[in-house]
Structures are given as C-alpha cells and as structure tokens.
Amino acid sequence: MEAVLEDHRSSPLSDKEKALFDLVEKTNRESNQIRREDLERARNAGWTDEALYDAITVCALFNFYNVWIDATGVHDMPAAGYVASGKRLATDGYAPMNRND
C-alpha cells in the first residue's frame, strides 16, 4: 500500500491496475483534459466501459464530498469513532442481515 501511495506507477500493482490509477489520477487533477486516448489506454489494459464509468463516478463523488465537507465545516470523526466503525463493519458488514431470519 505504501508503494502505491508513493507512486502507483513504480508499485507492484499489475499493469491493468496501474492503467486505472492513471485514469483516476487524471480525473482528479485534470478532468477537463481527459481524452479518448486516456480511455483507450485503460480499455486496452482490460477495463470495460462499465468499470471505467464506475471508477470515474466514484472519483467524482469523493471529490464532491471533500469539497462539501470543507465548505460546510463538517468535522472529521475522532480516532475512536473510526475504530468503533471498523469493528462494526468487520462483524456486521455494510448491510447487517436481519438477525431474526
């Protein structure tokens, strides 16, 4: 993970994953400069149009969330909140099943 955060291009990710990270990085930094060639590189690496659409959408949504949080002054959770949330997700997942089933 540290290698990916440092530079995904020189990390041990597969070439397919690196191609997606390249597109996501460009989406974050210069979304108005994305061209057909950028999408073709990701497609040629093995990504479907649906996967690319999903990646771009998730990237755009997180950008929106970050701007919204910054602009409205919403505060981060304390560290203990993340620990509690992680424990809950580890035991119950995102959508807990009805325990009466």
C-alpha positions as CSV (number, residue, x, y, z in Angstrom):
1,M,0.0,0.0,0.0
2,E,2.8,2.4,0.8
3,A,4.4,1.8,-2.6
4,V,1.1,2.6,-4.3
5,L,0.6,5.8,-2.3
6,E,4.2,6.8,-3.0
7,D,3.9,6.3,-6.8
8,H,1.5,3.8,-8.3
9,R,3.5,3.6,-11.5
10,S,6.5,2.0,-9.8
11,S,4.5,0.0,-7.3
12,P,3.9,-3.8,-7.5
13,L,0.4,-3.2,-9.0
14,S,-0.5,-5.1,-12.2
15,D,-0.3,-3.1,-15.4
16,K,-4.1,-3.3,-15.6
17,E,-4.4,-1.6,-12.1
18,K,-1.8,1.0,-13.0
19,A,-3.8,1.9,-16.1
20,L,-6.9,2.5,-14.0
21,F,-4.9,4.5,-11.4
22,D,-3.6,6.7,-14.3
23,L,-7.1,7.5,-15.4
24,V,-8.3,8.2,-11.8
25,E,-5.3,10.4,-11.2
26,K,-6.1,12.4,-14.4
27,T,-9.7,12.6,-13.3
28,N,-8.6,14.1,-10.0
29,R,-6.1,16.5,-11.4
30,E,-7.3,17.5,-14.9
31,S,-10.7,16.1,-15.6
32,N,-11.3,18.6,-18.4
33,Q,-8.3,17.1,-20.2
34,I,-9.5,13.5,-20.4
35,R,-9.4,12.4,-24.0
36,R,-10.4,9.3,-25.9
37,E,-6.8,8.1,-25.8
38,D,-6.9,8.1,-21.9
39,L,-9.9,5.8,-22.0
40,E,-8.4,3.7,-24.8
41,R,-5.3,3.0,-22.7
42,A,-7.5,1.8,-19.8
43,R,-9.6,-0.3,-22.2
44,N,-6.5,-1.8,-23.8
45,A,-5.3,-2.8,-20.3
46,G,-8.5,-4.8,-19.8
47,W,-11.1,-2.4,-18.2
48,T,-14.7,-2.4,-19.5
49,D,-16.6,0.8,-20.2
50,E,-18.8,0.0,-17.2
51,A,-15.7,-0.3,-14.9
52,L,-14.3,3.0,-16.2
53,Y,-17.6,4.7,-15.7
54,D,-17.8,3.4,-12.1
55,A,-14.2,4.5,-11.4
56,I,-14.8,8.0,-12.7
57,T,-18.1,8.2,-10.9
58,V,-16.6,7.2,-7.5
59,C,-13.7,9.6,-8.0
60,A,-16.1,12.5,-8.8
61,L,-18.4,11.7,-5.9
62,F,-15.4,11.7,-3.4
63,N,-14.3,15.0,-4.9
64,F,-17.8,16.4,-4.3
65,Y,-17.9,15.0,-0.8
66,N,-14.5,16.5,0.1
67,V,-15.4,19.9,-1.3
68,W,-18.8,19.8,0.5
69,I,-17.2,18.8,3.8
70,D,-14.5,21.5,3.5
71,A,-17.0,24.2,2.6
72,T,-19.6,23.4,5.3
73,G,-17.1,22.9,8.1
74,V,-18.1,19.3,8.8
75,H,-15.5,17.8,11.2
76,D,-13.8,14.5,11.0
77,M,-14.7,11.8,13.4
78,P,-12.3,11.2,16.3
79,A,-10.0,8.2,16.0
80,A,-12.2,6.2,18.4
81,G,-15.1,6.6,16.0
82,Y,-13.1,5.0,13.2
83,V,-12.1,2.1,15.5
84,A,-15.8,1.5,16.5
85,S,-17.0,1.8,12.9
86,G,-14.3,-0.7,11.7
87,K,-15.3,-3.2,14.4
88,R,-19.0,-2.8,13.5
89,L,-18.2,-3.3,9.7
90,A,-16.0,-6.3,10.5
91,T,-18.7,-8.1,12.4
92,D,-21.9,-6.8,10.7
93,G,-20.8,-5.6,7.3
94,Y,-22.4,-2.7,5.5
95,A,-25.9,-4.1,5.4
96,P,-26.5,-6.3,8.5
97,M,-28.8,-9.1,7.9
98,N,-32.0,-9.4,9.9
99,R,-31.0,-11.4,13.0
100,N,-34.5,-13.0,13.1
101,D,-34.1,-14.8,9.7
